[in-house]
Amino acid sequence: MAWTEKGGALEKEFEFSNFIEAFSFLTKVAIIAEKQNHHPEIINVYNKVKLRLSSHDLGNIVGEKDHALAKSIDQIHH
C-alpha cells in the first residue's frame, strides 16, 4: 500500500503478524525519525500501525521532511 495524502499529511497503515513485530517496526521508525529530527503521529493497535506525517512548522502540510521520512520507513518495511 502506498502513502496517501489526506488532510495535510501523508498516511499509511501497516499490518504485521503480531504485536511484537509491530512494535519492533515502531522501534526502527523511532530511530529513523530521531535521526531525521522529524517525528510521526503513531497509532498502534495489536498488529496494526498507522503513521501520519505532517510538517507542523510549515503549517500542517506535507513537506520535504515528510517525503524523506516516508521513503526511509518504506525501506525498513519491505
Long-range contacts (C-beta under 8 A, 24 or more apart in sequence): 3-53, 3-70, 3-74, 5-62, 8-54, 8-60, 8-61, 8-62, 9-41, 9-52, 9-53, 9-54, 9-60, 9-62, 9-66, 10-52, 10-53, 10-54, 10-62, 10-66, 10-67, 10-70, 11-50, 11-51, 11-52, 11-53, 12-50, 12-51, 12-70, 12-73, 13-48, 13-49, 13-50, 13-51, 14-48, 14-49, 14-50, 14-51, 14-77, 15-47, 15-48, 15-49, 16-47, 16-48, 16-49, 17-47, 18-46, 18-47, 19-46, 19-47, 21-47, 22-46, 22-47, 22-48, 22-49, 25-49, 25-76, 25-77, 28-76, 29-73, 29-76, 32-69, 32-72, 32-73, 32-76, 33-69, 36-65, 36-68, 36-69, 36-72, 38-65, 38-66, 38-68, 38-69, 40-69, 40-73
